[in-house]
């Protein structure tokens, strides 16, 4: 996690750095800091958000054409000013920003203490700053060589940038396990954790690879080396997304904007891939691996958080349509087990950011075992998209709100297309049925639009239950992952405790919680187990629970039982998650806003979890 930005060129560095930090705040907002060289190296930092830093430096010297900046999500040491980045080395000539974890920092710290180094913070990063200073001193070498030597002593993950007062026209960046992009301007360089702070200045970027060091010197071409000191040729790519996608576009929060973007983000996911009239569904990125999937022993889907919920929908889809056995695993669990994987298995890693550390580690493990590993990522060029053998992008556009919304529906869209294509190839679905689902899929964006125009029902329900302390979300079949996702959305942004459960499991525990104060959200759409879910609703009502139900348009039975209903249009059961998740996103959003919570930046969370 943590966001890093750096600049070197002929413009004032501070405005570029601070604007970059605002854009990267989704990666963490415990503390923020900036280092600039204006003859002398100065570091300014504060606890809290980027706006506090911006205020704090109002009366400071923020001149300089080179600088580094950081917004932190705490790992080592509490989120106070001392632990904020950038960190000086002891002689205050070097400053460093870092995203990741130096695992052997306690040993290095002891050694450095033995050589007289003092530390102001509890962080692993300050150890690295002093290690670089120590190497420079002992070896009488340049900053560039010192960083290289120091990194060869380090175990762990990093994206880091170092500057030195003694070489004020140079940025040294390095990457291992945490993302970093370099923007190449006309006569300047930009560095950031992702491309969002860079896009307004240049579209030419280089995505750094693991174990690479970049040497950026004013007036000289970009140099890249491996940490084993071998020269590499930088691969310059052109960025595609446009700046408007990074603004709130008139919405009060990114989350609301992203919820309302879903008709178009789903359309973008489908674009060029699904053509119902022609009976075509095809994902270009995985074409070469289709036979591998069709003949797979099993598919293992790995992910974290919301992406894991998308995988659960995927499990039902692949089993239903393509009759391929599927296991869904939390990447964090999978990576430390001894999973049974063979060369005949296909692993599908699903991730919005493409940077989640646990998912990356799980991918490495699966690759070691010889499995074919495919990715479903939203961020183009991300680490996961590059670590996998092949994959399909979700094309949902940048998602800034920490609580994932449009990325989830885009992931489900891509997994649905994959499952449909495999069913077609495997012959597990009659053509007429295949065509029917394709047509229904094509109609989903319009139906999402319809769901979004709910006439204020979600808001009204939010008003009613905003003060509840617990919520239960229940669903069965395809609606079970929707229940989990609905509960996750609510707890993430409103801090109300919420649990998702398979509706029929309620009687094995959660039923004990039900009383007049407990709102229970049912996803009770028309399907083969509708009657069973109706019985569960009756069980809740019999215990005075409050029922909010997502139902299929025209439903009468549940309407007669529930306290509130939200209708969604009729669709295929397997496509219901794409519609039913939307009112739950809205409900969570409005409850959080009414409770005065920071919807886009909920406490303790970060959008991209690049640490274990
Ligand atoms: C964090 C985010 C979640 C996200 C999860 C997995 O916890 O706050 O919204 O679902 O990471 O992230 P990924 O980028 O791999 O989908």
Boltz pocket constraint, residues with backbone or C-beta under 6 A from the ligand:
constraints:
  - pocket:
      binder: B
      contacts: [[A, 304], [A, 305], [A, 306], [A, 307], [A, 350], [A, 351], [A, 352], [A, 353], [A, 354], [A, 355], [A, 356], [A, 359], [A, 402], [A, 403], [A, 404], [A, 605], [A, 606], [A, 607], [A, 608], [A, 609]]
      max_distance: 6.0
